[in-house]
Structure formats: C-alpha cells, structure tokens
C-alpha cells in the first residue's frame, strides 16, 4: 500500500483528547492530546503524539511503511513512553473497505502465550480522525484501551 497517499488527509498538527483504560470494566481517563503526522524519508510516515496518564506527560511515535504495491501490507514500528517503555513493537496490517488501517502486533505476557495489540487509524477526510488501540488477551474478546480523537 502507498502509506504516503494514505496519510495525506492526516498530514499536519492536530489537537484533541486521549482516553485510556486498562481493563474493559474500567472507566476511561481523559487527557488533552496532540499529534503531528508527517512524511519522512520520502516513503514513510510518522505519527508523533502526546498525552498524559494523569500524573505526567507521555509521548508516542508510530512509524509507518508501505509495500511496493497496493496489495502489499503496511508495516509499522510503535513506541510509547507509557505503553512500551524502552521497547519497540512491530506491526503489519491492511486497510479495510471502511478506510481504516488495522495494524496487528503482539507483546510478551509475564506467563503464557503472547498477547496481541492492535492500532487502528480512522481517517476523516482531513477534518479529523481517530487512532484507537486494542488489547487482545488470549481466549478473550479484544477490547479498546486507547482512543485518541483529533481535530484541527
């Protein structure tokens, strides 16, 4: 997929709200958020964002790459000062018929099999957009952990 073409409606600086919860039964905690979407090194895109965990400022970065053709999957590397600590998480995914880029990755759980993590980019014709993140616990239904809603 052509990742630069995909992120074109997102390019620029955005402001909005980040909502976070750890467990599906928890209430969301909201904080102010920003995001800057850029094209870098001609063929890649980055989403740099800020938010707060309620006690201290946090930041994250999603670096996106596309394949040689539209049929190839997108790949990504994600880091976040709160979610991933000092580790990088790798993803791959595709754009669905609804225009949402769905990226899938995994991380090691303390015991048992790895857990899954999804990042979804929801474009909104250049007037706004959302980035959501979902936890996939083995044997359980996926649940949304993060919702970053952005507008100009």
C-alpha positions as CSV (number, residue, x, y, z in Angstrom):
1,X,0.0,0.0,0.0
2,X,1.1,3.5,-0.6
3,X,1.4,4.8,3.0
4,X,2.2,8.3,2.0
5,X,-1.0,8.5,-0.1
6,X,-3.0,7.0,2.8
7,X,-1.8,9.5,5.5
8,X,-2.2,12.6,3.2
9,X,-5.5,13.6,4.9
10,X,-3.8,13.3,8.3
11,X,-0.8,15.5,7.5
12,X,-0.2,18.3,9.9
13,X,-0.7,19.1,13.5
14,X,-3.8,18.0,15.4
15,X,-5.3,18.6,18.9
16,X,-7.8,16.5,20.7
17,X,-8.4,14.2,23.6
18,X,-6.8,10.9,24.6
19,X,-8.9,8.4,26.6
20,X,-7.2,5.4,28.3
21,X,-8.4,2.5,30.4
22,X,-6.5,-0.7,31.4
23,X,-9.3,-3.2,31.7
24,X,-12.6,-3.4,29.8
25,X,-14.6,-2.8,33.1
26,X,-12.5,0.4,33.9
27,X,-13.8,3.9,33.2
28,X,-11.8,5.9,30.7
29,X,-9.4,8.6,31.9
30,X,-9.3,11.6,29.5
31,X,-6.4,13.9,28.9
32,X,-5.5,16.6,26.3
33,X,-3.6,15.3,23.4
34,X,-1.7,16.4,20.3
35,X,-0.5,14.6,17.2
36,X,1.7,15.6,14.3
37,X,1.6,13.5,11.1
38,X,4.5,13.8,8.6
39,X,6.0,12.1,5.6
40,X,9.7,11.3,6.3
41,X,12.4,9.8,4.0
42,X,10.0,10.1,1.0
43,X,8.4,6.7,1.6
44,X,7.5,6.6,5.3
45,X,5.0,8.4,7.5
46,X,5.2,9.2,11.2
47,X,2.6,9.9,13.8
48,X,4.1,11.7,16.9
49,X,1.6,12.2,19.7
50,X,1.4,13.5,23.3
51,X,-1.0,12.7,26.1
52,X,-1.0,12.4,29.9
53,X,-1.5,9.4,32.2
54,X,-3.0,11.8,34.8
55,X,0.3,12.2,36.6
56,X,2.9,13.0,34.0
57,X,3.2,13.9,30.3
58,X,3.6,11.0,27.9
59,X,4.5,10.7,24.2
60,X,4.5,8.1,21.4
61,X,5.6,7.6,17.9
62,X,4.2,5.4,15.2
63,X,6.4,4.9,12.1
64,X,4.6,3.5,9.0
65,X,5.8,2.0,5.8
66,X,4.0,0.6,2.8
67,X,4.8,-2.2,0.4
68,X,5.9,-1.9,-3.2
69,X,2.3,-2.2,-4.4
70,X,-1.2,-1.5,-3.1
71,X,-1.7,-5.2,-2.4
72,X,1.3,-5.3,0.0
73,X,0.6,-4.9,3.7
74,X,1.6,-1.9,5.7
75,X,4.2,-2.3,8.4
76,X,4.9,-0.2,11.4
77,X,7.0,0.3,14.5
78,X,5.5,1.8,17.6
79,X,6.9,3.2,20.8
80,X,5.2,4.9,23.6
81,X,6.8,6.2,26.9
82,X,4.0,4.6,28.9
83,X,2.8,1.6,26.9
84,X,6.0,0.2,25.6
85,X,8.6,1.6,27.9
86,X,12.1,1.1,26.3
87,X,10.8,-1.5,23.8
88,X,9.7,-1.2,20.2
89,X,6.7,-3.1,18.9
90,X,6.3,-4.2,15.3
91,X,3.1,-4.4,13.4
92,X,1.7,-5.3,10.0
93,X,-1.8,-4.7,8.6
94,X,-4.0,-3.6,5.8
95,X,-6.7,-1.0,5.0
96,X,-10.2,-2.4,5.1
97,X,-13.1,-1.4,2.9
98,X,-14.1,1.2,5.5
99,X,-10.8,3.0,5.0
100,X,-9.4,2.1,8.5
101,X,-5.8,0.9,8.7
102,X,-5.7,-2.0,11.1
103,X,-2.2,-2.9,12.4
104,X,-1.6,-6.1,14.4
105,X,1.3,-6.8,16.7
106,X,2.0,-8.7,19.9
107,X,3.9,-8.5,23.1
108,X,5.2,-11.0,25.7
109,X,2.9,-11.7,28.6
110,X,4.5,-12.5,32.0
111,X,3.3,-16.1,31.7
112,X,1.7,-18.0,28.9
113,X,1.3,-17.0,25.3
114,X,2.0,-13.5,23.9
115,X,-0.9,-11.0,23.9
116,X,-2.0,-9.1,20.9
117,X,-2.1,-5.3,20.4
118,X,-3.9,-3.6,17.6
119,X,-3.6,0.0,16.4
120,X,-6.3,1.4,14.1
121,X,-6.1,4.7,12.2
122,X,-9.5,6.0,11.3
123,X,-9.3,8.9,8.7
124,X,-12.0,11.5,8.5
125,X,-11.4,13.4,5.2
126,X,-8.8,15.8,6.6
127,X,-11.1,17.3,9.2
128,X,-10.2,15.0,12.0
129,X,-9.6,11.4,12.8
130,X,-9.0,8.8,15.4
131,X,-6.4,6.4,16.5
132,X,-7.6,3.5,18.6
133,X,-5.6,0.8,20.4
134,X,-7.0,-2.6,21.4
135,X,-5.6,-5.3,23.7
136,X,-6.1,-9.0,22.7
137,X,-5.8,-11.3,25.7
138,X,-5.7,-14.9,24.6
139,X,-9.1,-16.6,25.0
140,X,-10.9,-13.2,25.5
141,X,-12.6,-10.8,23.2
142,X,-10.4,-7.8,22.1
143,X,-11.2,-4.6,23.9
144,X,-10.3,-1.0,23.3
145,X,-7.7,0.5,25.6
146,X,-7.0,3.9,23.9
147,X,-9.0,6.3,21.8
148,X,-7.2,9.4,20.5
149,X,-9.7,11.7,18.9
150,X,-8.2,14.6,16.9
151,X,-9.3,17.7,15.0
152,X,-7.7,20.8,13.7
